[in-house]
Structures are given as C-alpha cells and as structure tokens.
C-alpha cells in the first residue's frame, strides 16, 4: 500500500446524453438534470455495477467520457482487502438483484465509497429515482420500469454480452460465455449461480396498465411506452448490448424522436 494512500474519485455519466435536461419537463412534468450512472475510480481501475460488479481500466468503460468527476477522498485500504470486500458483496449485485429505482449502479458506488473513504456519493445522484417517481408521470411509468426489471432478472441478454473474466485475485467458476472485450472485467463470488426467474410480462400488458383511465394523456403516454418496449426488443435482438444498456438506449431513441417532432411543430 502506498504510504500516502490511494486517491478515490467518482466518475459521473449522463445516460441520456443531455436529453433528460431537454425533454424531462415534457415527459415527466418536472425538470430532471440527467439520468445518472456512476463508477468509483481507485487503484487505476473504475468499478461499477452493470449486470454484476465490473471493473475496467480508468477511462476505458463502455460509458465513454464522464460528465463530471467528483473527488471522494483518499483511502488507505489495500487493494487486496478491497477486492475481498467486492467478493463479499458480489451476491447482492447481480443481474437478478438489479432494481432500477432502489438497487442500481449508484447504490453500488455509494456502498463502495463508504467502504473506501467513509463518505457516500452526492445526494442529487441517489435522489434521482425519488425525483422521477414524485413527478406527475411517475406512477404511469412504473409498469414499464417493472417490466424492464423483470427482463433484467430473467437474464434475457445473450450470454456473449456478459463479461465474465475477473482479475487474477478473483476466482470464479468456469463460464461458457464467449470471450468478452479484454478491457472489462467482472467481480463475482466463488460458487455463484443465481436462479433465473420467469420471463418478463408482455410489453403490451405493461403499456395498457400504464395508461390511467381518467387521464386524457394516458393514450399518448401508453403509445410512448409501447415505442420504448419495441425499441428495447429490437436492440436486444441484435445481441450487442446488455439489457440495462439496451433499456437506456431505447428510451434515448424514443425521446429523440419525440423531441425532434416537437421542434418541427414549433
């Protein structure tokens, strides 16, 4: 361990690439700055939750360049101890345990930051789900969120997109998955093997439940949700992205289409 300690930072990304700020008032009835994703950078690597605990060389994650970097502090925890900690918590951070609102990448970053430096991530990041659900649209998009969560838990993403290699200090059972990109590694518990749940309910059912009977905008919102689910299915069929990434991309594409249509009408 370096005598002066190891610097710990938080890489903060906007999964909407600015669209949340532009269109959230129209979609949600209130402004949302971004759709946050975070990863903790320490020991030269970035650690994040995406279909399991992942690690990549700092600056080489699939999320591109961070929107901002937050200084979290300095840790004196040895890397070996930190990786033991990751193995211990790995069963709680899998595709099956992922929850978009309550157990996501930002919750993982918060727990890791607490372990390393005794302080969590900024509140504005952790409070994003509450901000969304307290919006006028919040109760209507809940069925779609539940449907996407069920898809993640049923592990619909093709095995080839699951990153299974781990650092030398982390041992996992042999996997049949195809060789992944070398820059991304997974942290998994020994003897891991979570049970799969039943497949997600049909997208059409989620869209119908989403439209409130007495809401004059319910039909339009239901159509938007159907569009998102169609995009999601098409992206998943290509086999190039994990389910969590496909969900974010599907929402982005639909928001772009509706944003462009709004601009043309004005």
N, C-alpha and C positions, 0 to 999 in steps of 0.2 A: 504494500500500500504506500502510495506517495505520502510523504510526511505532511505536505501542505493540504492534502485532501484532493477530492475529485469534484470538479465543477458539475453542477446539475442544472439543466435548463429544460424548458417546456416548449416544444415546437407546436404552434397553433395553426391549424389549417381551416379554410372555409370550403366545405364540400360542395357548396352551391356556386363557388367562384363569383361571388358578388350578386347572384340572382336573389338571394334571400333579402338582402337590403332593398333591392329594386322592386320586388314583387310581393313581399310578405304582407304589406298593408292591404293589397287587393285580395290575396288568398286567405289571409288569417284575420283581417280586420284590425291588425296592430303591427307596428314595425318590429322586425327581427333583424339584428345586425348580421348574423351569419349562421350557418349550420356547422357547428364546431366539431373538429376532430383533433385529438392531441396525442403526442408521443413524448416520452421522457428521454432526454439525451444525457448519457453518462458513460464513462469508460470508452468513449469513442463510438458508441452504438446508440441507436434510437430504439426504445422498447415501446410497444403499443399493442392494443387488443384488437385483433381482426380475425375472426374465425379461430381464435386461440391466441396465446401470447406469442407475439412475433418480435424479432429483432433484425435490424438492418444496420449497415454502416451509417453513421450520421450523415444526413443529406442524401441518402440513396433509397428512401422509401418510395412506395408506389404513389404517394400523395403529392409529389413534386416539391415545390418551394413553399415553406411555411409563410403564412400571412404575417405572423409576428413571432418573436422568440421572447419568452418570459424567463428571467433569472430566478431560479428557485433557491439557490444557495450552494453550499459546499458540503459534501459528505465525506466521512472518514470510514465508511463501511467498505470492507474489502470486496472486490468483485466476486470472489468465490462465495462469500456469505450472501451477497445479493442474489446470485443465481440459485443458491439453495432456497432463498425466500421465494423466488419465482416458481421453482418446482413445487413448493408447498402450496402456493395459491393457484397453481395451474388448473386443478379440477374445478375451481369456481369461475374460470374464464375460458369457456369453450363455446363452440357454435350453439350447443344445446342450452347453455345458460344465458346467452346474449339476450338483453332486453333493450329495445331502442330508447325507452324512457328512463329506466331505473338501473340498468347494469350494462353500461356501454364502454367505449374506449376512454371516455373522460372519467368515468368512475375508476377504471383501472389506473389511469395516470394519477388520480388523486391518492389512491392507496399506495402506489409506488413512491410518490413524492413524500407522503407521510412517513414511510419507512426510511427513506434516504436522508431527509433533511428535517423531518418533524413539522412540515407545513404542507398544506394541500394546494391544489390548483385554484386559480381565481374563481370567485363565486359566480361571475357572469357566465362562465362556461358550464358549471354544474347546474345553474338555474335555468338553462335553456329549455329543457323539457317542460318545466312548470310554466315558463312563459308561453310556450306553444299551446299547452293544454288549457291555459286560462284565457285563450283567445276565443272569439265567437265561433271560429271554425273548429276549435279543439275537439269538442265531443263528436263532430261529424267525421273527422279523420281517424278517430280511434279504431274503427273496424279495419281500415286499411293497414294501420300500424300493427294490429294484432295478426293480420293475415301475413304480413311480411315477417313478423317474428316467428310464426309457425313454419314458414318456408325455411328460415334460417335453422330452426331447431330440427327440421326433418332432413337437413343436410342435402338439399337439392343440388347444390353446386357440384359439378363434375369433380371427381377425385383429382384429376390432373391439375386443378387450380388450387389444391390445398397444399400449403407449404409445410413439408414435414421434416427436412433436415434440421438438426439442432447443433448448437456449439459443442465443442469437444467435451466440455464438462457436464453436458446434459445428455443423459441416455434415455432413449425411448424404444418401444417395440418396433420391429421392422414393419414398414408400411408398403402397400402395393401401389401407392400413388406414383405417377410419373415424375421424373426429375424436375424440380422447380427451378426458377431463376436462382443463381448462386448468391445473390445479394440479400435474399430474405430468408430468415431462419425462424423456426418455431420453438417455443419453450413448452415442453409437455411433461406431465408427471409420469413416472415409471408405472407400467401396468395400466395405462389409461385405456379406456374403451367404453365410452358413454353409450347408453342405449338410445336408439332412434325412436322418435315419436311418430305418430301418424302424419301423413302428408297434410299440407295446408288446405283449408277450405277453399272452395272455388272463388275466384276473384269477383265473379258476378254477384255472388251472395253478399260479399263484403261491401260491394258498391251499393247494393239495394238497401242494406241495413244502414248505410251511412247517411242516406237522404232522409231528413226529418220530415214527417207527414205535413206539418203545418208551416214548413219553411219554403217560401216562394223560390228561393235559390237552390233548394235541395236537388232538383233535377240537374241543374247545371253542374253543381258540385259532384254529383254522382257520376256524370259523364267524365269529369276531370279525373276522378279516381279510377274509372274504367280505363282511361287512356294510360294512366300510370301503370296499372297492372298489365296492360297489353305490352307496354314498353319493357317492363320488367321481365315478362315471359320471353320476349324476343331476345333480350340481352342474355338471359340465362341460357337460351337455346344455342347461342354462339359458343358457349363454353370457355369464354376468355376471362371472366371476372368471377369473384366470389359473390355470394348472394347479397352481402351488405353493400359491396361496391356497386352491384347492379341496381339495387334499390335507389341509391343516391343518384346514379346516372339517369335512371328512368324519371325520377322527379325533376331533375335538372332539364331534361329534354322537353318534358311537358310544360314546365314553367317558361322555357324559352319560346316555345310555340305560342303560348297564350300571351306572353309579353310582347312578342312581335305583332300579334294580331291586334292587341290593344293600341300599340303605337301607330299601326296603319289606319285604325279607325279614327284616331285623334287628329 
